[in-house]
Amino acid sequence: DQQVKQNSPSLSVQEGRISILNCDYTNSMFDYFLWYKKYPAEGPTFLISISSIKDKNEDGRFTVFLNKSAKHLSLHIVPSQPGDSAVYFCAASEDGGSQGNLIFGKGTKLSVKP
Amino acid sequence: DAGVTQSPTHLIKTRGQQVTLRCSPKSGHDTVSWYQQALGQGPQFIFQYYEEEERQRGNFPDRFSGHQFPNYSSELNVNALLLGDSALYLCASSSFGVTQYFGPGTRLLVL
């Protein structure tokens, strides 16, 4: 049973517009969430994270929103650029991340068209 | 500042063989985690090493074992390879926190 779900395998967005990637989780013990970006033939690159004590975290063009009651988080990319085209993974952790076990979703492939 | 490095980049083995994958953590990191990523899936946690000991383990059989050296580098060993072990093996390093930084991975093909 998947504890972290990314229900959209792919997303296509026009350059300059907003990209919204969604992630749902089932384990109420998760209290730290991360987003990673992965290009082909490379390892995942850390983008942004959020603790369950917050509902929003921003870093430049990237913003992550957390809705604990809905067990849902989303990553907003504004404005989207062609270089953002990659697979995006949502990951979750328990105990504030003190444990090593990150649980990943299956990823969403984002295509940003010029 | 070198990031996480892994070797080899690609590997082909046959069923029943054994394989060793290597990882050097990012400078200043003392914790190494290993993940398996099958095609079309997200990475799955295998185990984590800290202070040369296995600190946590995911749902993988004993055929998967590891080691961490005093310089914090790490090895992943897989015995009695199965076709289903074909995957991208990712190493991630961290220190005093959650954020794990990943290497480029080793792609293993078992024939």
Backbone of each chain as ProteinMPNN parsed JSONL, in Angstrom:
{"seq_chain_A": "DQQVKQNSPSLSVQEGRISILNCDYTNSMFDYFLWYKKYPAEGPTFLISISSIKDKNEDGRFTVFLNKSAKHLSLHIVPSQPGDSAVYFCAASEDGGSQGNLIFGKGTKLSVKP", "coords_chain_A": {"N_chain_A": [[0.848, -1.195, 0.0], [0.693, 2.086, -1.001], [2.143, 4.757, 0.655], [2.742, 7.33, 0.004], [1.481, 9.26, -2.511], [1.518, 10.199, -5.87], [-0.602, 11.213, -8.025], [-0.728, 12.089, -10.618], [0.844, 11.126, -13.419], [2.058, 12.658, -15.356], [2.562, 16.075, -16.485], [1.884, 18.905, -18.396], [2.973, 22.118, -19.22], [2.825, 25.553, -20.197], [5.594, 27.664, -20.928], [6.398, 30.183, -18.559], [3.986, 30.083, -17.281], [2.154, 28.875, -14.349], [3.222, 25.945, -12.654], [1.736, 23.234, -11.064], [2.249, 20.745, -8.859], [1.067, 17.832, -7.36], [0.638, 15.967, -4.283], [-0.279, 13.285, -2.226], [-0.693, 11.836, 1.014], [-0.853, 9.033, 3.277], [-0.084, 8.267, 5.802], [-0.371, 9.38, 8.982], [1.678, 9.889, 10.697], [3.75, 11.036, 9.353], [5.842, 13.847, 9.302], [7.515, 15.528, 8.028], [8.35, 16.824, 4.9], [9.507, 16.554, 1.556], [10.603, 17.774, -1.632], [11.953, 16.552, -4.615], [13.841, 16.882, -7.622], [14.385, 15.261, -10.7], [16.556, 14.684, -13.317], [17.018, 12.84, -16.398], [19.399, 10.202, -16.198], [20.653, 11.262, -13.991], [21.019, 11.692, -10.407], [18.379, 12.229, -7.942], [17.681, 15.649, -7.185], [17.668, 17.786, -4.45], [14.992, 20.015, -3.782], [13.113, 21.58, -2.171], [11.74, 21.804, 1.144], [9.383, 21.029, 3.815], [8.205, 21.41, 7.109], [5.846, 19.821, 9.291], [4.854, 21.682, 11.038], [4.467, 23.947, 9.722], [2.611, 25.619, 7.075], [3.344, 26.515, 4.679], [6.128, 27.048, 2.543], [8.661, 28.9, 1.03], [10.941, 29.237, -1.713], [12.533, 31.093, -3.74], [11.428, 30.609, -6.976], [9.951, 28.472, -6.234], [7.39, 27.074, -4.278], [6.091, 25.358, -1.541], [3.128, 23.937, -0.364], [1.334, 22.843, 2.467], [-1.309, 20.866, 3.539], [-2.438, 19.651, 6.257], [-4.762, 18.507, 7.326], [-6.022, 17.483, 5.134], [-4.137, 15.782, 4.31], [-2.327, 16.437, 2.248], [-0.042, 17.786, -0.083], [1.452, 20.347, -2.106], [3.449, 21.454, -4.84], [4.395, 24.478, -6.141], [5.463, 26.076, -9.036], [6.625, 29.013, -10.164], [7.649, 31.637, -12.317], [7.155, 28.997, -14.698], [9.853, 27.342, -16.339], [11.58, 26.176, -19.295], [13.807, 24.646, -18.513], [12.916, 23.507, -16.202], [11.749, 21.166, -16.81], [11.425, 17.902, -15.955], [11.434, 14.951, -13.832], [9.484, 15.008, -10.965], [9.678, 14.271, -7.578], [7.868, 13.567, -4.662], [8.522, 13.297, -1.21], [8.383, 11.777, 2.043], [8.765, 11.844, 5.631], [9.144, 10.459, 8.972], [9.208, 11.442, 12.461], [10.352, 14.001, 12.416], [12.258, 13.74, 10.58], [14.459, 12.535, 11.647], [14.851, 9.917, 11.372], [16.155, 7.726, 8.868], [14.621, 6.918, 6.777], [13.24, 7.828, 3.914], [10.147, 8.106, 2.341], [9.037, 7.725, -0.862], [6.984, 9.095, -3.509], [5.707, 8.014, -6.751], [6.417, 9.815, -8.635], [6.089, 12.695, -10.834], [6.094, 13.591, -14.154], [7.171, 16.521, -15.448], [6.638, 18.674, -18.127], [7.738, 21.517, -19.654], [6.773, 23.726, -21.983], [8.203, 25.725, -24.544]], "CA_chain_A": [[0.0, 0.0, 0.0], [1.538, 3.271, -1.128], [1.914, 5.766, 1.68], [2.879, 8.634, -0.643], [0.912, 9.081, -3.844], [1.495, 11.281, -6.841], [-1.594, 10.597, -8.907], [-0.568, 12.534, -12.002], [2.149, 10.681, -13.928], [2.676, 13.683, -16.192], [1.956, 17.402, -16.503], [2.468, 19.761, -19.424], [2.688, 23.523, -18.903], [3.463, 26.521, -21.078], [6.618, 28.506, -20.306], [5.898, 31.415, -17.966], [2.791, 29.822, -16.491], [2.392, 28.188, -13.088], [3.131, 24.481, -12.596], [1.299, 22.771, -9.748], [2.405, 19.301, -8.714], [0.347, 17.418, -6.168], [1.101, 14.776, -3.57], [-1.127, 12.902, -1.105], [-0.085, 10.817, 1.867], [-1.835, 8.35, 4.113], [0.454, 8.035, 7.14], [-0.482, 10.6, 9.79], [2.931, 10.075, 11.443], [4.688, 11.838, 8.568], [5.868, 15.229, 9.772], [8.487, 16.306, 7.252], [8.09, 16.508, 3.494], [10.539, 17.097, 0.673], [10.444, 17.621, -3.079], [13.179, 16.36, -5.361], [13.725, 16.941, -9.066], [15.322, 14.302, -11.28], [16.781, 14.652, -14.754], [17.497, 11.525, -16.841], [20.808, 9.855, -15.984], [21.185, 11.947, -12.81], [20.305, 11.389, -9.176], [17.427, 13.264, -7.518], [18.245, 16.879, -6.626], [16.772, 18.379, -3.445], [14.429, 21.304, -4.168], [12.508, 22.349, -1.09], [11.127, 20.935, 2.145], [8.466, 21.691, 4.734], [7.88, 20.705, 8.326], [4.396, 19.807, 9.524], [4.432, 22.813, 11.867], [4.219, 25.057, 8.801], [1.727, 25.27, 5.977], [3.893, 27.074, 3.443], [7.551, 27.369, 2.526], [9.021, 29.457, -0.279], [12.346, 29.395, -2.053], [12.591, 31.59, -5.112], [10.259, 30.308, -7.798], [9.322, 27.248, -5.722], [6.638, 27.172, -3.035], [5.398, 24.13, -1.164], [1.991, 24.132, 0.524], [0.965, 21.622, 3.182], [-2.635, 20.83, 4.149], [-2.352, 18.454, 7.101], [-6.084, 17.878, 7.52], [-6.32, 16.739, 3.908], [-2.953, 14.969, 4.016], [-2.042, 16.822, 0.865], [0.88, 18.886, -0.307], [1.622, 20.701, -3.504], [4.618, 22.256, -5.205], [4.085, 25.461, -7.158], [6.638, 26.638, -9.698], [6.193, 30.219, -10.868], [7.079, 31.116, -13.551], [7.786, 27.764, -15.179], [10.869, 27.526, -17.378], [11.873, 24.897, -19.974], [14.782, 23.898, -17.711], [12.226, 22.821, -15.1], [11.257, 19.878, -17.329], [12.089, 16.827, -15.216], [10.496, 14.187, -12.995], [9.448, 15.549, -9.612], [9.281, 13.298, -6.569], [7.49, 13.98, -3.329], [9.002, 12.323, -0.226], [7.916, 12.066, 3.399], [9.564, 11.238, 6.69], [8.604, 10.537, 10.327], [10.106, 11.875, 13.542], [11.073, 15.207, 12.017], [13.347, 13.401, 9.683], [15.616, 11.969, 12.351], [15.044, 8.586, 10.802], [16.702, 7.831, 7.523], [13.753, 6.328, 5.78], [12.369, 8.696, 3.131], [9.168, 7.388, 1.529], [8.851, 8.497, -2.081], [5.937, 8.796, -4.467], [6.212, 7.474, -8.008], [6.917, 10.901, -9.462], [5.304, 13.341, -11.887], [6.978, 14.125, -15.189], [6.757, 17.864, -15.86], [7.163, 19.179, -19.401], [7.47, 22.937, -19.826], [6.934, 23.975, -23.416], [8.556, 27.124, -24.846]], "C_chain_A": [[0.882, 1.242, 0.0], [1.178, 4.312, -0.086], [2.021, 7.181, 1.119], [2.451, 8.459, -2.09], [1.006, 10.351, -4.669], [0.635, 10.765, -7.98], [-1.497, 11.04, -10.36], [0.795, 12.101, -12.504], [2.85, 11.771, -14.749], [1.872, 14.972, -16.148], [2.662, 18.225, -17.56], [2.008, 21.192, -19.202], [3.415, 24.42, -19.901], [4.492, 27.344, -20.287], [6.002, 29.799, -19.778], [4.669, 31.224, -17.096], [3.171, 29.124, -15.177], [2.298, 26.67, -13.282], [2.725, 24.106, -11.179], [1.377, 21.247, -9.72], [1.843, 18.894, -7.354], [0.859, 16.107, -5.586], [0.149, 14.526, -2.399], [-0.422, 11.84, -0.277], [-1.13, 10.237, 2.803], [-1.37, 8.202, 5.564], [0.441, 9.325, 7.959], [0.758, 10.853, 10.647], [3.967, 10.866, 10.651], [4.658, 13.287, 9.07], [6.917, 16.08, 9.069], [8.392, 15.841, 5.815], [9.119, 17.217, 2.615], [10.108, 16.903, -0.787], [11.826, 17.519, -3.702], [12.846, 16.435, -6.848], [14.762, 15.977, -9.649], [15.35, 14.427, -12.793], [17.219, 13.24, -15.124], [18.994, 11.368, -16.594], [21.457, 10.654, -14.843], [20.422, 11.472, -11.575], [19.324, 12.496, -8.84], [18.146, 14.452, -6.869], [17.228, 17.493, -5.663], [16.314, 19.769, -3.9], [14.026, 22.142, -2.963], [11.854, 21.38, -0.115], [10.176, 21.745, 3.018], [8.212, 20.794, 5.932], [6.374, 20.784, 8.561], [3.918, 20.94, 10.426], [4.15, 24.044, 11.01], [3.179, 24.644, 7.775], [2.226, 25.808, 4.639], [5.382, 27.304, 3.612], [7.929, 27.786, 1.114], [10.519, 29.476, -0.473], [12.414, 29.799, -3.52], [11.308, 31.307, -5.862], [9.44, 29.128, -7.254], [8.638, 27.518, -4.375], [5.972, 25.835, -2.766], [4.314, 24.489, -0.154], [1.638, 22.8, 1.164], [-0.409, 21.799, 3.813], [-2.73, 19.545, 4.957], [-3.69, 17.748, 7.239], [-6.455, 17.035, 6.306], [-5.213, 15.76, 3.56], [-2.515, 15.181, 2.567], [-0.985, 17.908, 0.845], [1.033, 19.128, -1.795], [2.864, 21.554, -3.668], [4.192, 23.182, -6.341], [5.388, 26.018, -7.724], [6.141, 27.818, -10.539], [7.374, 31.178, -11.085], [7.814, 29.847, -13.984], [8.748, 28.076, -16.325], [11.15, 26.171, -18.041], [12.862, 24.022, -19.2], [14.163, 23.189, -16.519], [11.688, 21.457, -15.539], [12.079, 18.744, -16.722], [11.006, 15.994, -14.539], [10.616, 14.713, -11.571], [8.912, 14.498, -8.645], [8.949, 14.003, -5.261], [7.991, 12.901, -2.369], [8.563, 12.753, 1.164], [8.749, 11.299, 4.412], [8.854, 11.377, 8.032], [9.651, 11.11, 11.28], [10.958, 13.075, 13.144], [12.255, 14.923, 11.135], [14.556, 12.82, 10.374], [15.883, 10.549, 11.906], [15.46, 8.714, 9.349], [15.743, 7.501, 6.415], [12.865, 7.369, 5.118], [11.455, 7.811, 2.3], [8.82, 8.259, 0.34], [7.56, 8.112, -2.787], [6.569, 8.314, -5.768], [6.699, 8.557, -8.96], [5.9, 11.421, -10.467], [6.276, 13.945, -12.891], [6.422, 15.454, -15.677], [7.439, 18.227, -17.171], [6.755, 20.634, -19.532], [7.796, 23.299, -21.262], [7.208, 25.45, -23.673], [7.412, 27.831, -25.589]], "O_chain_A": [[1.713, 1.427, 0.889], [0.016, 4.701, 0.03], [1.462, 8.122, 1.684], [2.988, 7.616, -2.809], [0.623, 11.432, -4.223], [1.092, 9.971, -8.802], [-2.112, 10.435, -11.238], [1.809, 12.645, -12.068], [4.078, 11.805, -14.828], [0.684, 14.979, -15.825], [3.891, 18.246, -17.622], [0.819, 21.456, -19.021], [4.493, 24.077, -20.387], [4.273, 27.672, -19.121], [5.19, 30.433, -20.452], [4.338, 32.081, -16.276], [4.338, 28.824, -14.929], [1.412, 26.176, -13.98], [3.3, 24.6, -10.209], [0.671, 20.556, -10.454], [2.113, 19.532, -6.337], [1.425, 15.265, -6.284], [-0.189, 15.454, -1.664], [0.352, 11.041, -0.804], [-2.153, 10.861, 3.086], [-2.197, 8.029, 6.459], [1.177, 10.261, 7.647], [0.879, 11.915, 11.259], [4.96, 11.321, 11.219], [3.589, 13.874, 9.239], [7.176, 17.215, 9.468], [8.358, 14.644, 5.531], [9.541, 18.336, 2.907], [9.351, 15.99, -1.115], [12.739, 18.278, -3.375], [11.741, 16.104, -7.278], [15.884, 15.889, -9.149], [14.327, 14.297, -13.466], [17.735, 12.513, -14.276], [19.759, 12.317, -16.77], [22.683, 10.709, -14.749], [19.325, 10.924, -11.68], [19.42, 13.592, -9.392], [19.095, 14.276, -6.105], [16.067, 17.694, -6.021], [17.119, 20.59, -4.34], [14.519, 23.251, -2.757], [11.462, 20.275, -0.492], [10.16, 22.975, 2.971], [8.027, 19.584, 5.797], [5.711, 21.705, 8.084], [2.713, 21.145, 10.572], [3.657, 25.057, 11.506], [2.895, 23.456, 7.618], [1.608, 25.585, 3.599], [5.846, 27.702, 4.681], [7.575, 27.128, 0.136], [11.279, 29.701, 0.469], [12.359, 28.958, -4.418], [10.227, 31.716, -5.438], [8.36, 28.83, -7.765], [9.225, 28.106, -3.466], [5.36, 25.247, -3.658], [4.55, 25.245, 0.788], [1.639, 21.761, 0.505], [-0.647, 22.766, 4.537], [-3.057, 18.485, 4.424], [-3.744, 16.518, 7.265], [-7.116, 16.004, 6.432], [-5.344, 14.988, 2.61], [-2.36, 14.24, 1.789], [-1.02, 18.837, 1.652], [0.783, 18.253, -2.624], [3.273, 22.275, -2.758], [3.691, 22.73, -7.371], [6.297, 26.384, -6.979], [5.361, 27.658, -11.478], [8.052, 31.512, -10.113], [8.986, 29.667, -13.653], [8.494, 28.947, -17.158], [10.975, 25.13, -17.409], [12.763, 22.796, -19.231], [14.815, 22.357, -15.888], [11.221, 20.682, -14.705], [13.284, 18.645, -16.953], [9.816, 16.288, -14.654], [11.718, 14.845, -11.039], [7.847, 13.917, -8.857], [9.657, 14.91, -4.822], [7.897, 11.713, -2.678], [8.393, 13.942, 1.432], [9.348, 10.267, 4.111], [8.056, 12.295, 8.221], [10.826, 11.238, 10.934], [12.136, 13.156, 13.491], [13.143, 15.759, 10.964], [15.591, 12.629, 9.736], [16.994, 10.038, 12.041], [15.146, 9.703, 8.687], [16.015, 7.769, 5.244], [11.845, 7.761, 5.685], [11.913, 6.881, 1.635], [8.364, 9.392, 0.5], [7.095, 6.976, -2.69], [7.791, 8.215, -5.884], [7.322, 8.256, -9.978], [4.989, 10.711, -10.893], [7.167, 14.712, -12.526], [5.334, 15.509, -16.25], [8.656, 18.105, -17.31], [5.566, 20.954, -19.521], [8.942, 23.195, -21.702], [6.548, 26.322, -23.107], [7.529, 29.009, -25.925]]}, "seq_chain_B": "DAGVTQSPTHLIKTRGQQVTLRCSPKSGHDTVSWYQQALGQGPQFIFQYYEEEERQRGNFPDRFSGHQFPNYSSELNVNALLLGDSALYLCASSSFGVTQYFGPGTRLLVL", "coords_chain_B": {"N_chain_B": [[33.567, 21.805, -4.187], [33.012, 18.47, -3.82], [30.2, 16.558, -4.701], [27.974, 13.867, -3.879], [29.38, 10.849, -4.842], [29.301, 7.969, -6.972], [30.16, 4.604, -7.812], [30.348, 1.638, -9.867], [29.132, 3.395, -12.853], [27.485, 2.007, -14.533], [26.472, -1.436, -14.724], [26.59, -4.838, -15.596], [25.314, -7.946, -14.788], [24.95, -11.51, -14.217], [22.273, -13.755, -13.31], [22.399, -14.997, -9.978], [24.955, -14.168, -9.461], [27.183, -12.001, -7.549], [27.288, -8.583, -6.417], [29.002, -5.484, -5.899], [28.532, -2.219, -4.94], [29.647, 1.178, -4.82], [30.019, 4.142, -2.786], [30.73, 7.539, -2.175], [30.327, 9.948, 0.246], [28.958, 13.317, 0.309], [31.154, 16.014, 1.051], [31.723, 16.532, 4.474], [29.505, 15.178, 5.329], [28.188, 12.476, 7.289], [26.523, 10.361, 7.21], [25.092, 7.73, 5.4], [22.735, 6.665, 3.054], [21.021, 4.1, 1.263], [19.189, 3.509, -1.718], [16.813, 1.829, -3.817], [15.757, 2.157, -7.104], [13.319, 1.176, -9.117], [12.198, 0.843, -12.529], [9.991, 3.394, -13.45], [9.145, 3.808, -10.882], [9.277, 5.343, -7.582], [12.227, 6.048, -5.586], [13.195, 3.43, -3.318], [13.758, 2.811, 0.052], [16.635, 1.179, 1.245], [18.705, 0.728, 3.276], [20.346, 2.485, 5.999], [23.455, 3.898, 6.972], [25.428, 4.805, 9.74], [28.073, 5.995, 11.67], [29.508, 3.693, 11.076], [27.707, 1.662, 11.381], [24.708, -0.199, 10.71], [21.878, 1.655, 10.798], [19.2, 1.836, 10.277], [16.752, -0.088, 8.514], [15.136, -0.956, 5.482], [12.458, -2.732, 3.815], [13.925, -5.06, 2.684], [15.482, -8.092, 1.552], [17.904, -10.261, 3.267], [19.88, -10.667, 1.44], [20.766, -8.296, 0.619], [23.27, -6.278, 1.718], [25.454, -4.136, 3.638], [28.106, -1.743, 4.168], [29.982, 0.583, 6.073], [32.742, 2.712, 5.976], [35.563, 4.013, 7.927], [36.088, 6.534, 6.795], [33.645, 7.407, 6.076], [32.666, 6.61, 3.606], [30.8, 4.182, 1.664], [29.595, 0.851, 0.999], [27.422, -1.146, -0.975], [26.273, -4.374, -1.029], [25.048, -7.018, -2.973], [23.893, -10.223, -2.93], [23.506, -13.383, -4.706], [22.081, -12.631, -7.122], [18.962, -11.626, -8.568], [16.682, -11.474, -11.372], [14.89, -9.447, -10.866], [16.331, -7.656, -9.388], [17.38, -5.805, -11.023], [17.853, -2.442, -11.502], [18.049, 1.091, -10.702], [20.466, 2.078, -8.49], [20.687, 4.126, -5.805], [22.662, 6.293, -3.884], [22.609, 8.245, -0.971], [23.635, 11.045, 0.948], [23.894, 12.581, 4.192], [23.773, 14.836, 7.052], [23.173, 15.362, 10.374], [20.464, 15.95, 9.883], [17.449, 15.995, 7.913], [17.573, 16.363, 5.162], [18.569, 14.697, 2.401], [21.17, 14.161, 0.164], [21.599, 13.19, -3.103], [23.527, 10.852, -5.063], [24.573, 10.191, -8.508], [23.821, 7.632, -9.101], [23.933, 4.034, -9.691], [23.433, 2.028, -12.393], [22.11, -1.086, -12.537], [22.003, -4.055, -14.329], [20.564, -7.16, -14.514], [21.016, -10.213, -16.005]], "CA_chain_B": [[33.114, 20.826, -3.189], [32.448, 17.328, -4.521], [28.95, 16.029, -4.183], [27.978, 12.428, -3.669], [29.845, 10.121, -6.022], [29.02, 6.536, -6.955], [30.812, 3.813, -8.856], [30.455, 2.157, -11.231], [27.91, 4.045, -13.33], [26.656, 0.94, -15.091], [26.98, -2.767, -14.409], [25.78, -5.956, -16.078], [25.631, -9.195, -14.091], [24.009, -12.598, -14.49], [21.585, -14.284, -12.129], [23.203, -15.788, -9.061], [26.227, -13.504, -9.142], [27.211, -11.026, -6.47], [27.73, -7.283, -6.892], [29.336, -4.471, -4.888], [28.428, -0.843, -5.409], [30.375, 2.05, -3.912], [29.495, 5.499, -2.624], [31.455, 8.491, -1.336], [29.355, 10.992, 0.6], [29.303, 14.732, 0.169], [32.082, 16.464, 2.075], [31.089, 16.978, 5.713], [28.39, 14.289, 5.681], [28.631, 11.268, 7.954], [25.446, 9.363, 7.139], [24.853, 7.276, 4.028], [21.54, 5.837, 2.846], [20.935, 3.474, -0.056], [17.838, 3.341, -2.248], [16.652, 1.125, -5.084], [14.69, 2.734, -7.911], [12.91, 0.388, -10.275], [11.672, 1.652, -13.627], [8.647, 3.915, -13.249], [8.833, 3.895, -9.453], [10.128, 6.213, -6.793], [13.27, 5.329, -4.832], [12.781, 2.684, -2.129], [14.82, 2.801, 1.059], [17.212, -0.132, 1.55], [19.21, 0.889, 4.642], [21.139, 3.675, 6.308], [24.628, 3.662, 7.806], [25.945, 5.922, 10.535], [29.129, 5.518, 12.569], [29.908, 2.364, 10.6], [26.708, 0.651, 11.738], [23.413, -0.085, 10.065], [21.017, 2.318, 11.775], [17.804, 1.56, 9.933], [16.674, -0.945, 7.344], [13.837, -1.061, 4.835], [11.931, -4.069, 3.599], [14.734, -5.762, 1.701], [15.989, -9.351, 2.122], [19.284, -10.274, 3.77], [20.828, -10.684, 0.316], [21.265, -6.923, 0.54], [24.039, -5.929, 2.914], [26.254, -2.951, 3.398], [29.233, -1.465, 5.047], [30.465, 1.96, 6.054], [34.144, 2.781, 6.362], [35.866, 5.152, 8.815], [36.05, 7.815, 6.068], [32.212, 7.584, 5.815], [32.226, 5.999, 2.354], [29.948, 3.028, 1.934], [29.385, -0.15, -0.04], [26.197, -1.956, -0.979], [26.51, -5.687, -1.599], [23.856, -7.825, -3.226], [24.254, -11.612, -3.249], [22.516, -14.236, -5.388], [21.267, -11.676, -7.881], [17.756, -12.036, -9.273], [16.336, -10.555, -12.461], [14.166, -8.337, -10.256], [17.259, -6.702, -8.764], [17.732, -4.795, -12.02], [17.315, -1.154, -11.054], [19.013, 2.158, -10.43], [20.782, 2.096, -7.062], [21.046, 5.487, -5.429], [23.243, 6.549, -2.583], [22.346, 9.603, -0.5], [24.337, 11.36, 2.195], [23.293, 13.627, 5.016], [24.422, 15.061, 8.332], [22.356, 16.079, 11.348], [19.22, 16.489, 9.352], [16.667, 15.141, 7.038], [17.816, 16.526, 3.733], [19.528, 13.764, 1.854], [21.686, 14.57, -1.136], [21.777, 11.956, -3.853], [24.503, 10.685, -6.118], [23.982, 9.948, -9.826], [23.292, 6.276, -9.17], [24.534, 2.947, -10.464], [22.382, 1.255, -13.056], [22.442, -2.508, -12.537], [21.178, -4.92, -15.173], [20.798, -8.579, -14.232], [20.532, -11.024, -17.138]], "C_chain_B": [[32.422, 19.676, -3.901], [31.153, 16.91, -3.856], [29.098, 14.544, -3.924], [28.426, 11.743, -4.962], [29.579, 8.636, -5.849], [29.784, 5.854, -8.077], [30.406, 2.355, -8.732], [29.159, 2.847, -11.65], [26.934, 3.017, -13.883], [27.309, -0.407, -14.799], [26.035, -3.813, -14.981], [26.255, -7.227, -15.385], [24.636, -10.271, -14.549], [23.406, -13.104, -13.182], [22.509, -15.143, -11.288], [24.53, -15.153, -8.685], [26.056, -12.536, -7.973], [27.727, -9.696, -7.021], [28.027, -6.37, -5.704], [29.299, -3.097, -5.527], [29.053, 0.07, -4.355], [29.849, 3.475, -3.924], [30.435, 6.313, -1.743], [30.527, 9.647, -1.017], [29.872, 12.388, 0.294], [30.211, 15.128, 1.334], [31.334, 16.998, 3.306], [29.926, 16.122, 6.16], [28.918, 12.994, 6.284], [27.632, 10.118, 7.863], [25.179, 9.024, 5.683], [23.626, 6.38, 4.0], [21.569, 5.284, 1.431], [19.474, 3.269, -0.435], [17.893, 2.539, -3.547], [15.51, 1.786, -5.846], [14.439, 1.863, -9.135], [12.288, 1.322, -11.309], [10.238, 2.099, -13.339], [8.215, 4.055, -11.807], [9.674, 4.968, -8.79], [11.196, 5.403, -6.08], [12.686, 4.641, -3.6], [13.971, 2.516, -1.207], [15.3, 1.382, 1.327], [17.728, -0.137, 2.979], [20.031, 2.164, 4.755], [22.287, 3.297, 7.234], [25.083, 4.949, 8.476], [26.939, 5.359, 11.537], [29.425, 4.045, 12.321], [28.93, 1.254, 10.989], [25.421, 0.89, 10.954], [22.421, 0.463, 11.078], [19.547, 2.008, 11.53], [17.776, 0.762, 8.638], [15.254, -0.959, 6.801], [13.476, -2.509, 4.614], [12.663, -4.768, 2.46], [15.32, -7.014, 2.351], [17.456, -9.238, 2.532], [20.326, -10.365, 2.656], [21.456, -9.301, 0.117], [22.009, -6.606, 1.843], [24.929, -4.735, 2.59], [27.378, -2.809, 4.385], [29.533, 0.024, 4.957], [31.879, 1.98, 6.618], [34.401, 4.005, 7.242], [35.842, 6.505, 8.104], [34.631, 8.143, 5.587], [31.748, 7.035, 4.463], [31.513, 4.688, 2.657], [29.909, 2.097, 0.726], [28.018, -0.807, 0.144], [26.538, -3.264, -1.677], [25.178, -6.4, -1.807], [24.317, -9.212, -3.666], [23.136, -12.303, -4.011], [21.532, -13.395, -6.203], [20.101, -12.344, -8.593], [17.475, -11.04, -10.39], [15.684, -9.293, -11.908], [15.046, -7.343, -9.537], [17.727, -5.649, -9.763], [17.051, -3.48, -11.673], [18.427, -0.128, -11.032], [19.226, 2.181, -8.922], [21.366, 3.459, -6.715], [21.623, 5.523, -4.026], [22.932, 7.999, -2.222], [23.125, 9.843, 0.786], [23.665, 12.522, 2.911], [24.108, 13.77, 6.3], [23.508, 15.881, 9.213], [21.069, 16.637, 10.767], [18.575, 15.549, 8.38], [17.143, 15.188, 5.604], [18.929, 15.598, 3.274], [19.883, 14.197, 0.445], [22.12, 13.323, -1.889], [22.931, 12.016, -4.841], [23.798, 10.375, -7.434], [23.431, 8.539, -9.999], [24.16, 5.318, -9.954], [23.386, 2.156, -11.079], [22.845, -0.188, -13.186], [21.459, -3.26, -13.417], [21.56, -6.364, -14.87], [20.171, -9.406, -15.355], [20.377, -12.485, -16.758]], "O_chain_B": [[31.373, 19.865, -4.517], [31.024, 16.906, -2.632], [30.206, 14.031, -3.769], [27.907, 12.031, -6.04], [29.622, 8.107, -4.738], [30.024, 6.431, -9.138], [30.146, 1.875, -7.629], [28.197, 2.879, -10.884], [25.72, 3.139, -13.722], [28.527, -0.507, -14.647], [24.817, -3.686, -14.862], [27.444, -7.544, -15.393], [23.623, -9.973, -15.181], [23.96, -12.903, -12.101], [23.304, -15.92, -11.816], [25.159, -15.551, -7.704], [24.951, -12.294, -7.487], [28.508, -9.676, -7.973], [27.396, -6.467, -4.652], [29.958, -2.85, -6.537], [29.002, -0.217, -3.159], [29.311, 3.954, -4.922], [30.882, 5.843, -0.697], [29.988, 10.268, -1.932], [31.061, 12.598, 0.054], [30.056, 14.64, 2.453], [30.424, 17.817, 3.18], [29.405, 16.315, 7.259], [29.95, 12.473, 5.861], [27.879, 9.03, 8.383], [25.056, 9.911, 4.837], [23.489, 5.46, 4.807], [22.082, 5.924, 0.513], [18.639, 2.91, 0.395], [18.886, 2.57, -4.274], [14.419, 1.96, -5.304], [15.245, 1.823, -10.065], [11.903, 2.449, -10.995], [9.378, 1.277, -13.022], [7.062, 4.382, -11.527], [10.657, 5.444, -9.357], [11.076, 4.182, -5.983], [11.808, 5.18, -2.927], [15.057, 2.127, -1.637], [14.499, 0.487, 1.601], [17.252, -0.912, 3.809], [20.359, 2.819, 3.766], [22.127, 2.493, 8.153], [25.118, 6.019, 7.869], [26.665, 4.347, 12.182], [29.571, 3.26, 13.258], [29.264, 0.07, 10.941], [25.093, 2.019, 10.588], [22.149, -0.174, 12.095], [18.752, 1.928, 12.467], [18.646, 0.908, 7.779], [14.288, -0.973, 7.564], [14.113, -3.409, 5.162], [12.086, -5.032, 1.405], [15.623, -7.016, 3.544], [18.148, -8.276, 2.2], [21.516, -10.164, 2.898], [22.528, -9.164, -0.473], [21.432, -6.664, 2.929], [25.126, -4.378, 1.429], [27.571, -3.619, 5.291], [29.362, 0.646, 3.909], [32.165, 1.332, 7.625], [33.578, 4.918, 7.303], [35.6, 7.527, 8.747], [34.444, 9.054, 4.782], [30.545, 6.999, 4.202], [31.609, 4.153, 3.762], [30.158, 2.506, -0.408], [27.536, -0.992, 1.261], [27.04, -3.255, -2.801], [24.304, -6.389, -0.94], [25.041, -9.353, -4.652], [21.981, -11.879, -3.974], [20.319, -13.447, -5.995], [20.213, -13.443, -9.136], [17.962, -9.91, -10.366], [15.904, -8.198, -12.426], [14.57, -6.29, -9.114], [18.405, -4.696, -9.379], [15.826, -3.412, -11.564], [19.587, -0.432, -11.305], [18.265, 2.292, -8.161], [22.39, 3.88, -7.254], [21.13, 4.865, -3.109], [22.989, 8.88, -3.08], [23.258, 8.943, 1.615], [22.963, 13.332, 2.305], [24.991, 12.967, 6.6], [23.108, 16.984, 8.839], [20.645, 17.725, 11.157], [19.081, 14.471, 8.071], [17.122, 14.176, 4.903], [20.076, 15.708, 3.707], [19.018, 14.551, -0.357], [22.899, 12.511, -1.389], [23.266, 13.072, -5.378], [22.57, 10.303, -7.48], [22.667, 8.275, -10.928], [24.999, 5.717, -10.762], [22.492, 1.68, -10.38], [23.837, -0.48, -13.853], [20.244, -3.125, -13.273], [22.728, -6.742, -14.957], [18.972, -9.317, -15.623], [19.981, -13.301, -17.59]]}, "name": "protein", "num_of_chains": 2, "seq": "DQQVKQNSPSLSVQEGRISILNCDYTNSMFDYFLWYKKYPAEGPTFLISISSIKDKNEDGRFTVFLNKSAKHLSLHIVPSQPGDSAVYFCAASEDGGSQGNLIFGKGTKLSVKPDAGVTQSPTHLIKTRGQQVTLRCSPKSGHDTVSWYQQALGQGPQFIFQYYEEEERQRGNFPDRFSGHQFPNYSSELNVNALLLGDSALYLCASSSFGVTQYFGPGTRLLVL"}
